[in-house]
Amino acid sequence: MNGSGMVRVNVTLSPEDLSRVDALAARLGTSRSAVLREALRRFPDPTGQPPAPAPSTEEIMATVRRIAVKAGKWDGAGVVRAWREKG
């Protein structure tokens, strides 16, 4: 698990399904992971509970602002570079 509470997994998809995921990610300007997470949110819950609504843009931006205040000034690109080199 990384600092965001996310867990990295490997997923096996057909070439057609991967093409669909990639096309959606490109169209939405997001990542493959975000497309798959959103698909899971929209999938019916086996317990019969309705899917959780996606957060609004306002909620997302409020969260981003709170994180930015807590983080202060930092070199995000440097952090990612160090993580990749460590990896």
Backbone hydrogen bonds in HBPLUS format (Angstrom, degrees):
<---DONOR---> <-ACCEPTOR-->    atom                        ^
c    i                          cat <-CA-CA->   ^        H-A-AA   ^      H-
h    n   atom  resd res      DA  || num        DHA   H-A  angle D-A-AA Bond
n    s   type  num  typ     dist DA aas  dist angle  dist       angle   num
A0002-ASN N   A0006-MET O   3.01 MM   4  5.81 159.8  2.05 163.4 169.1     1
A0005-GLY N   A0002-ASN O   3.06 MM   3  5.67 167.9  2.07 124.5 126.8     2
A0018-LEU N   A0014-SER O   2.95 MM   4  6.21 164.9  1.97 160.1 164.3     3
A0019-SER N   A0015-PRO O   2.93 MM   4  6.11 151.0  2.02 141.3 149.3     4
A0020-ARG N   A0016-GLU O   2.99 MM   4  6.31 150.6  2.08 145.3 153.1     5
A0021-VAL N   A0017-ASP O   2.92 MM   4  6.25 159.5  1.97 152.6 157.8     6
A0022-ASP N   A0018-LEU O   2.84 MM   4  6.04 167.6  1.85 153.5 157.1     7
A0023-ALA N   A0019-SER O   2.86 MM   4  5.99 157.6  1.91 145.7 152.1     8
A0024-LEU N   A0020-ARG O   2.96 MM   4  6.16 162.3  1.99 149.7 154.2     9
A0025-ALA N   A0021-VAL O   2.86 MM   4  6.08 163.7  1.89 153.7 158.8    10
A0026-ALA N   A0022-ASP O   2.88 MM   4  6.07 160.4  1.92 149.3 154.6    11
A0027-ARG N   A0023-ALA O   2.91 MM   4  6.07 162.0  1.94 148.0 153.4    12
A0028-LEU N   A0024-LEU O   2.84 MM   4  5.98 153.9  1.91 151.7 158.6    13
A0029-GLY N   A0025-ALA O   2.79 MM   4  5.69 116.3  2.20 136.7 152.2    14
A0030-THR N   A0025-ALA O   2.90 MM   5  4.89 161.1  1.93 139.8 144.6    15
A0029-GLY N   A0026-ALA O   3.27 MM   3  5.01 143.4  2.41  91.3 101.8    16
A0035-VAL N   A0031-SER O   3.13 MM   4  6.45 154.4  2.20 145.8 152.3    17
A0036-LEU N   A0032-ARG O   2.97 MM   4  6.30 163.7  1.99 158.6 162.5    18
A0037-ARG N   A0033-SER O   2.85 MM   4  6.07 158.3  1.90 152.4 158.9    19
A0038-GLU N   A0034-ALA O   2.98 MM   4  6.11 161.2  2.01 145.8 150.7    20
A0039-ALA N   A0035-VAL O   2.95 MM   4  6.20 153.0  2.02 146.8 154.7    21
A0040-LEU N   A0036-LEU O   3.01 MM   4  6.27 155.2  2.08 146.6 152.6    22
A0041-ARG N   A0037-ARG O   2.96 MM   4  6.28 150.9  2.05 146.4 154.9    23
A0042-ARG N   A0038-GLU O   3.09 MM   4  6.34 142.9  2.23 143.4 152.7    24
A0043-PHE N   A0039-ALA O   3.06 MM   4  6.24 122.4  2.41 138.3 153.3    25
A0043-PHE N   A0040-LEU O   3.18 MM   3  5.01 141.3  2.34  94.7 105.7    26
A0048-GLY N   A0045-ASP O   2.90 MM   3  5.41 164.2  1.93 119.9 124.8    27
A0060-ILE N   A0056-SER O   2.96 MM   4  6.28 161.2  2.00 154.4 159.6    28
A0061-MET N   A0057-THR O   2.88 MM   4  6.07 166.5  1.90 152.2 155.8    29
A0062-ALA N   A0058-GLU O   2.91 MM   4  6.07 151.5  1.99 144.8 152.8    30
A0063-THR N   A0059-GLU O   3.06 MM   4  6.28 154.0  2.13 144.2 150.7    31
A0064-VAL N   A0060-ILE O   2.91 MM   4  6.23 158.7  1.95 151.2 157.6    32
A0065-ARG N   A0061-MET O   2.89 MM   4  6.11 157.8  1.94 147.6 153.1    33
A0066-ARG N   A0062-ALA O   3.01 MM   4  6.26 156.9  2.06 145.6 151.6    34
A0067-ILE N   A0063-THR O   2.95 MM   4  6.21 161.3  1.99 153.8 158.7    35
A0068-ALA N   A0064-VAL O   2.88 MM   4  6.09 157.7  1.93 148.6 155.3    36
A0069-VAL N   A0065-ARG O   2.98 MM   4  6.22 155.4  2.05 149.3 154.9    37
A0070-LYS N   A0066-ARG O   3.08 MM   4  6.33 163.4  2.10 148.2 152.5    38
A0071-ALA N   A0067-ILE O   2.78 MM   4  5.92 156.9  1.83 154.4 161.5    39
A0072-GLY N   A0068-ALA O   2.96 MM   4  5.92 148.8  2.06 143.5 150.5    40
A0079-VAL N   A0075-ASP O   2.99 MM   4  6.33 149.7  2.08 151.3 160.3    41
A0080-VAL N   A0076-GLY O   3.02 MM   4  6.33 163.2  2.05 153.5 157.0    42
A0081-ARG N   A0077-ALA O   2.88 MM   4  6.06 160.6  1.92 147.6 153.7    43
A0082-ALA N   A0078-GLY O   2.93 MM   4  6.07 162.5  1.96 147.1 151.5    44
A0083-TRP N   A0079-VAL O   2.95 MM   4  6.14 154.8  2.02 146.8 154.1    45
A0084-ARG N   A0080-VAL O   2.88 MM   4  6.12 159.7  1.92 153.7 158.7    46
A0085-GLU N   A0081-ARG O   2.95 MM   4  6.18 158.9  1.99 150.6 156.4    47
A0086-LYS N   A0082-ALA O   2.96 MM   4  6.05 145.7  2.08 142.4 151.4    48
A0087-GLY N   A0083-TRP O   3.12 MM   4  6.09 144.8  2.25 142.5 150.9    49
